[in-house]
Amino acid sequence: MDNNKNYAVTETKDVEAFFHGYAADFDSIYGHTKKRSVSDKFLDTYFRKSMRLRYDLVLKYTANTNIKTILDVGCGGGVYCEALLNMGKTVTGLDIAEGMLELTEIKTKKFVAEGKVNYVHSGYLEHEFTEKFDAAVLVGFFDYIKTPLEVFKKLETEITKELLMSFPKSGGFLGWQRKIRYNMRNCPLYYYSKKDLETLFSKIGWSGKVEIFDIERDFFVRVKF
Ligand SMILES: C[S@@+](CC[C@H](N)C(=O)[O-])C[C@H]1O[C@@H](n2cnc3c(N)ncnc32)[C@H](O)[C@@H]1O
């Protein structure tokens, strides 16, 4: 029996359950919908600056007219899917949590008739695509991934031009506090130092293709194939 794999599968189920339950509240992080407690509002504000910076970087790089088809891995509430569709891209949103994918569907349903958007309800590593994409967006995704190298290996087979990814930084009191809050709800959380990222990119052979941006609470990474 592969214990390591079993452990990862259980973790994936925990992430799925956490985000399915979180869906109703999730959009408030972007400043919309439901009421938040004072402490949640404080943390939202703190993390929102990084969220804005990474959002701007994704839109800047995907504006390239060579990028026509985009896979949004861990699309969550669909903020990126919606923005990319509004830019004229063809987008596939994939998410493990049904409740989150439903939020994406609500935001983007007007693009279904034109065949511009597809939805996949699955864990990323568990889903086999038959097509390739020009680019992939993985924002706020690696926070929940125990085996990033496996994800990189799969991305290499599916993405032809560019990856745009965020990785939460290790260190800091609020990062530590966030980890406790998530762990109390059974959701694993992973942080990365710049050195961790460099080691991972060296292992996959991407060192010469990677740009790492230091943006507040995250590292934003662009990989050009
Ligand atoms: C913090 S949200 C980010 C959503 C969106 N990318 C954004 O930045 O607004 C992370 C999302 O990743 C999804 N997720 C986590 N692990 C996943 C996996 N292994 N496969 C697919 N989706 C996953 C969660 O369900 C959740 O919707």
Ligand as a Chemical Component Dictionary entry (heavy atoms), coordinates in Angstrom:
data_LIG
# 
_chem_comp.id                   LIG 
_chem_comp.type                 NON-POLYMER 
_chem_comp.pdbx_formal_charge   0 
_chem_comp.three_letter_code    LIG 
# 
loop_
_chem_comp_atom.comp_id 
_chem_comp_atom.atom_id 
_chem_comp_atom.alt_atom_id 
_chem_comp_atom.type_symbol 
_chem_comp_atom.charge 
_chem_comp_atom.model_Cartn_x 
_chem_comp_atom.model_Cartn_y 
_chem_comp_atom.model_Cartn_z 
_chem_comp_atom.pdbx_ordinal 
LIG C1  C1  C 0  -8.191  30.156 -2.168 1  
LIG S1  S1  S 1  -9.169  29.488 -3.444 2  
LIG C2  C2  C 0  -8.558  30.440 -4.814 3  
LIG C3  C3  C 0  -9.589  30.640 -5.881 4  
LIG C4  C4  C 0  -9.171  31.505 -7.069 5  
LIG N1  N1  N 0  -8.060  30.938 -7.789 6  
LIG C5  C5  C 0  -8.845  32.905 -6.608 7  
LIG O1  O1  O 0  -7.669  33.241 -6.500 8  
LIG O2  O2  O -1 -9.799  33.664 -6.354 9  
LIG C6  C6  C 0  -8.425  27.894 -3.732 10 
LIG C7  C7  C 0  -9.289  26.986 -4.583 11 
LIG O3  O3  O 0  -8.489  25.854 -4.960 12 
LIG C8  C8  C 0  -9.314  24.713 -4.923 13 
LIG N2  N2  N 0  -8.452  23.536 -4.774 14 
LIG C9  C9  C 0  -7.658  23.215 -3.733 15 
LIG N3  N3  N 0  -7.017  22.062 -3.974 16 
LIG C10 C10 C 0  -7.410  21.651 -5.207 17 
LIG C11 C11 C 0  -7.083  20.551 -6.038 18 
LIG N4  N4  N 0  -6.203  19.611 -5.629 19 
LIG N5  N5  N 0  -7.638  20.465 -7.265 20 
LIG C12 C12 C 0  -8.520  21.410 -7.680 21 
LIG N6  N6  N 0  -8.879  22.470 -6.942 22 
LIG C13 C13 C 0  -8.333  22.596 -5.729 23 
LIG C14 C14 C 0  -10.239 24.960 -3.733 24 
LIG O4  O4  O 0  -11.415 24.190 -3.783 25 
LIG C15 C15 C 0  -10.494 26.453 -3.852 26 
LIG O5  O5  O 0  -11.664 26.739 -4.588 27 
# 
loop_
_chem_comp_bond.comp_id 
_chem_comp_bond.atom_id_1 
_chem_comp_bond.atom_id_2 
_chem_comp_bond.value_order 
_chem_comp_bond.pdbx_ordinal 
LIG C1  S1  SING 1  
LIG S1  C2  SING 2  
LIG S1  C6  SING 3  
LIG C2  C3  SING 4  
LIG C3  C4  SING 5  
LIG C4  N1  SING 6  
LIG C4  C5  SING 7  
LIG C5  O1  DOUB 8  
LIG C5  O2  SING 9  
LIG C6  C7  SING 10 
LIG C7  O3  SING 11 
LIG C7  C15 SING 12 
LIG O3  C8  SING 13 
LIG C8  N2  SING 14 
LIG C8  C14 SING 15 
LIG N2  C9  SING 16 
LIG N2  C13 SING 17 
LIG C9  N3  DOUB 18 
LIG N3  C10 SING 19 
LIG C10 C11 SING 20 
LIG C10 C13 DOUB 21 
LIG C11 N4  SING 22 
LIG C11 N5  DOUB 23 
LIG N5  C12 SING 24 
LIG C12 N6  DOUB 25 
LIG N6  C13 SING 26 
LIG C14 O4  SING 27 
LIG C14 C15 SING 28 
LIG C15 O5  SING 29 
# 
